[in-house]
Amino acid sequence: MDVRGYLAATAIAILATACGSNARKPTPPPAPVQAPAAKPAPRPAVPQANLSGSTAQRIVSVALREHALWYQPFIDANGRLASYRVSEAENSLLADGTEAWQRVLGYWRNSGTLYEMAQSGIGGAYSCQFPGGFAQGKAECRSFIVDNAWSAAFVSYVMVQAGVPGFRASPRHYDYIRQAFNAESGGPYYYADPATQRPDPGDLLCFVRGNGSVYGYEGLTARLNGNGGSLQSHCDIVVGRDREVRLIGGNVFNGVTMRKLRLDAQGRAILPRPVPAMSFEDGESGSYSAGCSPSNESACDFNRQNWAVLLKLKPSANYPTTATGVPTTPWARPTQPMPAQPAPVQPAPVQPAPVQPAPVQPAPVQPAPVQPAPVQPAPVQPAPVQPDHQSDQPAL
């Protein structure tokens, strides 16, 4: 190829390259639009506890606040668990942002019951006194939270926070049941039959767990009269009533859970018959029928418990309360099983003893000074002078 041919070929190649660079390129597809990140659902507002009301109002206020923290799980009046969100052992946050297990730890520590558990050598209780110290201690504390029933610690926490004077805080419900049974103990509750007394806000409604030999009010009363040892039990706090009574308890399905029970025409709780002693399975939240299954739903009722006693808040001036129930025999120790409570006896009016007036001593009377009347001397009339005739006679 001569020089001209080479130059011509080079020019053609350059022109072809330039034309190709001006060719229209396909438009790339638009980038997919990223959806904005979903915002976390706002936590429900937690009501503040009102600690300025009566004793019953303070108890109810603290219990409702704790229930709201756990997103208000509840068992309906048919005995079905209708709502459940958080468990005691989880890292899931409660409504105030605390981890669930740490809130349970607060119930133990702030009720004074954790110290008793540590003194008894319960595994993990000592570590729970310093849960942030080291990893092993935190793990041991969480094991303690999971392995030990905390329903009595929850009730004790509510009573301490509400400032209930004289309440026997304890990790065992049986201790404050026994306190109410002993009228001389001076506690804030008295022992009553739930079949004859109506539950009011601030009261405690309790059942016996896992003991077929202690049945209902009569069985528990007989045991207490016989000075029997401790007994597994559970108490819920009465927080409201209208057509139903509403209770709140701790460690019910591993959380702070409400329970609803229907009322009769007199306002007493209709307590479902307990599960027969030979066919129940016991758990921390109560007894359950072994026959409960998808094919036998009628046996599934979490309100079927061995309800045994109603602890009534004393309507005393020292414990102002909104409760309206009047005890049949206020604060009296019940005797052996009683089918019915006697009508309240109105004391006869006491007539005051007559008051004898103290004798009144008359004030001494000072006689007025008597001024003697002036004595006027009687006028003296001079006797007439008779002449002496002898002297008139001349001497002879």
C-alpha positions in Angstrom: 0.0 0.0 0.0 1.4 3.4 -0.9 1.5 6.4 1.3 -1.7 7.8 -0.1 -3.6 4.6 0.4 -2.3 4.3 4.0 -3.4 7.9 4.8 -6.8 7.3 3.3 -7.4 4.2 5.3 -6.3 5.9 8.5 -8.6 8.8 7.9 -11.6 6.5 7.2 -10.8 4.6 10.4 -10.7 7.8 12.4 -14.0 9.0 10.9 -15.7 5.7 11.7 -14.5 5.8 15.3 -15.8 9.3 15.7 -19.2 8.5 14.2 -19.5 5.4 16.4 -18.8 7.5 19.6 -21.7 9.8 18.7 -24.1 6.8 18.4 -27.0 6.9 20.9 -26.5 4.5 23.8 -29.5 2.8 25.4 -30.8 4.5 28.6 -30.1 2.3 31.7 -33.2 1.3 33.7 -34.0 3.5 36.6 -32.7 2.3 40.0 -35.4 0.7 42.1 -37.0 3.1 44.7 -36.2 2.0 48.2 -39.2 2.1 50.5 -38.5 4.2 53.6 -37.6 2.1 56.7 -40.7 1.3 58.8 -40.7 3.3 62.0 -41.1 1.2 65.1 -44.6 1.2 66.5 -45.0 3.8 69.2 -45.1 2.3 72.7 -48.4 2.7 74.5 -48.5 5.4 77.1 -47.9 3.9 80.6 -50.2 5.4 83.2 -48.6 7.0 86.2 -49.4 5.4 89.6 -51.5 7.7 91.8 -50.1 7.4 95.3 -52.1 10.1 96.9 -55.5 8.3 97.2 -56.9 5.8 99.7 -55.1 2.5 100.3 -57.3 0.6 97.8 -56.8 3.3 95.2 -53.0 3.2 95.6 -53.0 -0.6 95.3 -55.1 -0.6 92.2 -53.1 2.2 90.6 -49.7 0.4 91.0 -51.2 -2.9 89.8 -52.7 -1.2 86.7 -49.4 0.5 85.9 -47.5 -2.8 86.0 -50.1 -4.5 83.8 -49.8 -1.7 81.2 -46.0 -2.2 81.1 -46.6 -5.8 80.0 -49.0 -4.7 77.2 -52.1 -5.7 79.1 -52.4 -9.5 78.6 -55.6 -11.0 79.9 -57.7 -14.1 80.5 -61.3 -13.5 79.5 -64.4 -14.5 81.5 -64.5 -17.8 79.6 -61.1 -18.7 81.0 -59.2 -18.3 77.6 -55.9 -16.5 77.3 -56.9 -13.7 75.0 -53.7 -11.6 74.8 -50.0 -12.3 75.3 -46.9 -10.5 74.1 -43.9 -10.7 76.4 -42.4 -13.4 78.6 -40.3 -13.0 81.8 -37.2 -14.6 80.3 -37.0 -12.5 77.1 -34.9 -9.5 76.2 -38.0 -8.1 74.6 -38.7 -4.6 75.9 -41.7 -3.6 78.0 -43.7 -0.5 77.3 -41.3 1.7 79.2 -38.2 0.2 77.4 -37.0 -2.1 80.2 -36.2 -5.7 79.4 -38.8 -8.1 80.8 -36.5 -10.1 83.0 -35.1 -6.9 84.6 -38.6 -5.8 85.5 -39.2 -9.1 87.3 -35.9 -8.6 89.1 -37.2 -5.2 90.3 -40.2 -7.0 91.8 -37.9 -9.1 93.9 -35.5 -6.4 94.9 -38.0 -3.6 95.6 -40.3 -5.7 97.7 -37.6 -6.9 100.1 -38.3 -10.6 99.2 -35.0 -11.1 97.3 -33.0 -10.9 100.5 -35.0 -13.7 102.1 -34.4 -15.9 99.1 -30.7 -15.2 99.2 -30.6 -15.9 102.9 -32.3 -19.3 102.2 -29.5 -20.2 99.7 -31.7 -20.2 96.6 -29.5 -20.6 93.6 -28.9 -17.3 91.7 -30.6 -15.1 94.4 -27.3 -13.7 95.6 -26.2 -12.9 92.1 -29.4 -11.0 91.5 -28.4 -8.5 94.2 -25.5 -7.4 91.8 -26.7 -8.4 88.3 -24.5 -6.0 86.5 -21.3 -7.0 88.1 -20.1 -9.8 85.8 -21.4 -12.0 83.0 -21.7 -15.1 85.1 -23.6 -13.3 87.7 -26.1 -12.0 85.1 -26.6 -15.5 83.7 -27.2 -16.9 87.2 -29.6 -14.1 88.0 -31.6 -14.8 84.8 -31.8 -18.5 85.8 -33.2 -17.4 89.2 -35.9 -15.3 87.5 -36.9 -18.2 85.3 -36.7 -21.0 87.9 -38.6 -19.4 90.8 -42.2 -18.4 91.0 -42.5 -14.6 91.5 -46.2 -14.1 91.9 -45.9 -13.4 95.7 -43.0 -11.1 95.0 -45.2 -9.2 92.6 -48.0 -8.8 95.2 -45.5 -7.8 97.8 -44.0 -5.2 95.4 -47.4 -3.7 94.8 -48.2 -3.4 98.5 -44.8 -1.9 99.3 -45.1 0.6 96.4 -48.6 1.5 97.5 -47.5 2.0 101.1 -49.9 -0.5 102.7 -49.1 -0.4 106.5 -48.5 -3.7 108.2 -48.5 -5.9 105.1 -46.3 -9.1 105.5 -44.2 -8.9 102.3 -43.1 -12.5 101.5 -42.0 -14.7 98.6 -44.8 -17.0 99.6 -48.5 -16.1 99.4 -49.2 -18.4 102.3 -47.5 -16.0 104.7 -49.9 -13.2 104.2 -52.9 -15.5 104.0 -51.9 -16.7 107.4 -51.4 -13.1 108.6 -55.0 -12.3 107.6 -56.2 -15.5 109.3 -54.6 -14.5 112.6 -56.8 -11.6 113.8 -54.3 -10.6 116.3 -51.5 -10.0 113.7 -52.6 -6.5 113.0 -52.3 -6.8 109.3 -54.3 -4.8 106.7 -56.5 -7.8 105.6 -59.0 -10.1 107.1 -59.8 -13.7 106.1 -63.2 -14.2 104.3 -65.1 -16.8 102.3 -65.2 -15.9 98.6 -68.5 -17.6 98.2 -70.2 -15.2 100.7 -68.3 -12.0 100.4 -68.0 -9.7 97.4 -64.6 -8.7 96.1 -63.8 -5.0 96.0 -60.8 -3.1 94.7 -57.7 -3.6 96.8 -58.7 -7.1 98.0 -56.8 -10.3 97.2 -58.5 -13.4 95.8 -56.4 -16.6 96.3 -56.5 -20.2 95.2 -54.5 -23.3 96.4 -52.2 -24.9 94.0 -51.4 -28.6 93.5 -52.9 -30.0 96.7 -56.0 -32.2 96.4 -56.2 -32.6 100.2 -57.0 -28.9 100.7 -60.2 -28.1 99.0 -61.7 -24.6 99.0 -62.4 -22.3 101.9 -63.4 -25.1 104.3 -60.2 -27.1 103.6 -57.9 -24.1 103.9 -59.6 -23.0 107.1 -59.2 -26.5 108.6 -55.5 -26.5 107.6 -54.9 -23.1 109.2 -56.7 -24.1 112.4 -54.5 -27.2 112.5 -51.4 -25.0 112.2 -50.4 -26.9 109.0 -47.1 -26.0 107.3 -46.7 -23.9 104.2 -48.9 -24.5 101.2 -48.5 -23.6 97.5 -51.0 -20.9 96.6 -51.5 -17.9 94.4 -53.2 -14.5 94.9 -54.5 -12.0 92.4 -55.2 -8.3 93.2 -58.8 -7.0 92.6 -58.5 -3.9 90.5 -62.1 -3.2 89.4 -65.6 -4.5 89.1 -68.8 -3.8 87.2 -70.5 -6.7 85.6 -67.3 -8.6 86.0 -64.5 -8.5 88.6 -61.0 -7.8 87.2 -57.9 -9.2 88.9 -54.2 -8.7 88.2 -51.5 -11.2 89.1 -47.8 -11.7 88.5 -46.2 -14.7 87.0 -49.5 -15.6 85.3 -48.3 -17.0 81.9 -44.8 -15.6 82.7 -46.1 -12.0 82.9 -48.4 -9.6 84.7 -51.8 -10.7 83.5 -55.4 -9.7 84.1 -58.1 -12.2 84.8 -61.9 -11.6 84.4 -64.5 -13.4 86.5 -68.3 -13.0 86.2 -70.4 -11.8 89.2 -73.7 -13.0 90.5 -76.7 -10.7 91.3 -75.3 -10.0 94.8 -71.9 -9.0 93.4 -70.0 -12.1 94.5 -67.5 -13.7 92.1 -68.8 -16.8 90.3 -65.9 -19.2 90.8 -65.8 -22.0 88.3 -65.6 -25.5 89.9 -61.9 -26.5 90.3 -60.3 -29.2 88.2 -60.8 -32.6 89.9 -57.8 -33.6 92.0 -57.1 -36.7 90.0 -57.1 -35.0 86.6 -55.2 -31.8 86.8 -51.7 -30.6 85.9 -50.1 -28.0 88.1 -48.1 -25.0 87.0 -46.9 -21.7 88.3 -50.0 -20.0 86.9 -52.4 -22.5 88.4 -53.9 -25.9 87.7 -55.0 -27.1 84.3 -57.2 -29.9 83.2 -55.2 -32.8 81.8 -58.1 -33.3 79.4 -57.8 -29.9 77.7 -57.1 -30.4 74.0 -58.3 -29.1 70.6 -60.9 -31.9 70.6 -62.1 -31.1 74.1 -62.2 -27.3 74.4 -64.8 -27.4 77.2 -62.1 -28.7 79.5 -59.9 -25.7 78.8 -60.6 -23.0 81.3 -57.8 -21.2 83.1 -60.3 -19.8 85.6 -61.1 -23.3 87.0 -58.9 -23.1 90.1 -59.2 -24.2 93.7 -60.3 -20.8 94.9 -60.1 -20.8 98.7 -60.0 -17.4 100.3 -60.8 -13.7 99.8 -58.5 -11.4 101.7 -60.6 -8.3 102.4 -59.0 -4.9 103.0 -60.0 -3.7 106.5 -62.3 -0.7 106.3 -60.5 1.0 109.1 -59.7 4.6 109.6 -56.0 3.8 109.6 -56.4 2.2 106.2 -58.9 4.4 104.2 -60.3 2.4 101.3 -62.8 2.5 98.5 -63.9 -1.1 99.3 -67.6 -1.4 100.1 -67.7 -5.0 101.3 -68.7 -5.4 105.0 -67.2 -8.3 106.8 -69.6 -10.8 108.3 -67.4 -11.2 111.4 -64.7 -8.5 111.1 -61.2 -9.8 111.6 -62.4 -12.8 113.6 -60.6 -16.1 113.3 -62.9 -18.6 111.5 -63.6 -21.8 113.3 -63.8 -25.2 111.6 -65.7 -25.3 108.3 -68.8 -23.2 108.3 -71.5 -23.7 105.6 -72.7 -20.1 106.0 -71.7 -17.0 107.7 -74.0 -15.6 110.4 -75.7 -12.3 109.8 -73.8 -9.4 111.3 -74.8 -8.7 114.8 -75.5 -5.1 115.6 -74.2 -4.2 119.0 -76.8 -2.9 121.4 -76.6 0.8 122.0 -74.7 1.5 125.2 -76.5 3.7 127.6 -74.2 6.1 129.3 -74.1 5.8 133.1 -75.9 8.6 134.9 -73.5 11.3 136.0 -74.0 12.3 139.6 -73.5 16.0 139.9 -70.9 17.0 142.4 -72.4 18.7 145.5 -72.3 22.4 145.2 -71.0 24.2 148.3 -72.9 27.5 148.7 -70.6 30.5 148.9 -70.5 31.9 152.5 -72.8 34.8 152.9 -71.2 37.7 154.7 -73.9 39.4 156.8 -74.2 43.1 156.2 -73.0 45.2 159.1 -75.9 46.3 161.2 -75.7 50.0 162.2 -77.4 50.5 165.5 -80.2 53.0 165.4 -79.3 56.2 167.3 -80.9 56.2 170.7 -82.6 59.4 171.5 -82.5 60.0 175.3 -86.0 60.4 176.7 -86.6 63.9 177.9 -86.3 64.1 181.7 -89.1 66.0 183.3 -87.9 67.5 186.5 -89.9 66.4 189.5 -91.9 69.2 191.0 -90.3 70.5 194.2 -92.7 70.4 197.1 -91.9 73.1 199.7 -90.7 71.8 203.0 -93.6 72.8 205.3 -91.6 72.1 208.3 -89.0 74.5 207.4 -91.7 77.1 206.9 -92.9 76.7 210.3 -91.3 79.1 212.7 -89.4 77.5 215.4 -91.1 77.5 218.7 
